[in-house]
Amino acid sequence: FTKEGGWPSYTMVEVARHCRKDDAWIVVGDRVYDMTAHVLNHEGWTASGKISTLLAILGAMGQDCTDDFEEVHSTTAWAMLAAFQIGVLDKPNTGERRAQIRSWEELQGAGLV
C-alpha cells in the first residue's frame, strides 16, 4: 500500500521489528526512515566523543522519536534525514513520540547491538 507521494506505508508494529543495529528504522513526523547505514557507519563506534550520540540513535531504533529529533537537530540534520526516508506511517501516530532510551547494557542484553 502506498500513500503521500507514492511512499510505501508501514504500521508502528512493522517499524518496531526493525530495532537492531543492522536493521534500524525510526519514525519522525509520521515518516519512516531506514537508519541502518547511518548506524553502522556512525563515528561513535570509534570516536569516544560521539558515543552518547550513537547511544541515542541505538536507543531509538524501532520507535517514533519525533519529539527527540525536533528538540536537538538543526535544519541541516533535517535535510540529511530526508535521504533515509523509505515510507510513511499507515496512519498518524497518536501514541508515544519520544523514544524510550535504553542503556548500552540493555541493548546488549536484548541482543540488539
C-alpha positions in Angstrom: 0.0 0.0 0.0 1.3 3.4 -0.9 0.3 6.9 0.1 1.7 10.5 0.4 3.5 10.9 -2.9 3.7 7.2 -3.6 5.7 6.2 -0.5 5.1 2.7 0.9 3.2 2.7 4.2 4.1 0.9 7.4 2.5 0.4 10.8 4.2 1.1 14.0 4.2 -2.6 14.7 6.2 -3.1 11.4 8.6 -0.3 12.4 9.2 -1.9 15.8 10.5 -5.1 14.2 13.5 -3.0 12.8 15.2 -2.4 16.1 18.7 -3.8 15.6 21.9 -2.1 14.7 21.9 -3.9 11.3 18.3 -3.2 10.7 17.4 0.1 12.2 14.2 2.0 11.4 12.8 5.1 13.1 9.8 7.3 12.7 10.0 11.1 12.7 6.9 13.1 11.9 5.0 10.1 10.7 7.7 9.3 8.1 9.6 6.1 8.3 13.4 6.2 7.9 15.9 3.3 7.5 18.9 4.4 9.5 20.9 1.2 9.2 23.7 2.6 7.1 23.9 5.6 9.4 24.1 3.4 12.5 26.7 1.0 11.1 28.9 3.9 9.9 28.5 6.2 12.8 31.7 7.7 14.2 30.5 6.8 17.8 31.8 3.3 17.2 35.4 4.6 17.1 35.3 8.2 18.4 34.7 8.4 22.2 33.3 11.9 21.9 30.4 10.7 19.8 29.3 7.7 22.0 26.4 9.5 23.6 25.0 10.4 20.1 25.3 6.8 19.0 23.6 5.5 22.1 20.7 7.9 21.5 20.3 6.6 17.9 20.6 3.0 19.0 18.1 3.5 21.8 15.6 5.0 19.3 15.6 2.1 16.8 12.2 0.7 16.0 10.4 3.7 17.7 8.9 7.1 17.0 11.4 9.6 18.1 9.8 12.7 16.7 9.9 14.8 19.9 13.6 13.8 20.5 14.6 14.7 16.9 12.8 18.0 16.9 14.5 19.1 20.2 18.1 18.5 19.2 18.5 18.6 15.4 19.4 21.5 13.1 17.8 22.2 9.8 20.9 20.6 8.2 20.2 17.4 10.1 16.6 17.5 8.9 17.8 17.8 5.3 20.2 14.9 5.8 17.4 12.8 7.3 15.4 13.0 4.1 17.9 10.8 2.3 17.0 7.9 4.7 13.2 8.0 4.1 11.7 4.7 3.0 8.0 5.3 3.6 5.3 6.8 5.8 3.1 5.5 8.6 -0.2 4.0 7.5 -1.9 6.4 9.9 -0.7 9.3 12.1 0.9 8.1 15.3 -1.2 9.2 18.2 0.9 7.3 20.7 4.3 8.0 22.2 6.5 10.2 20.0 9.6 10.1 22.3 12.0 7.1 22.2 12.4 5.0 25.3 16.2 5.4 25.5 18.0 2.2 26.6 21.5 1.9 28.1 24.3 0.0 26.3 23.8 -2.9 28.7 20.1 -3.1 28.0 20.8 -3.0 24.2 23.4 -5.7 24.6 21.2 -7.8 26.9 18.4 -7.7 24.3 20.8 -8.7 21.5 20.2 -5.5 19.6 23.9 -4.5 19.2 
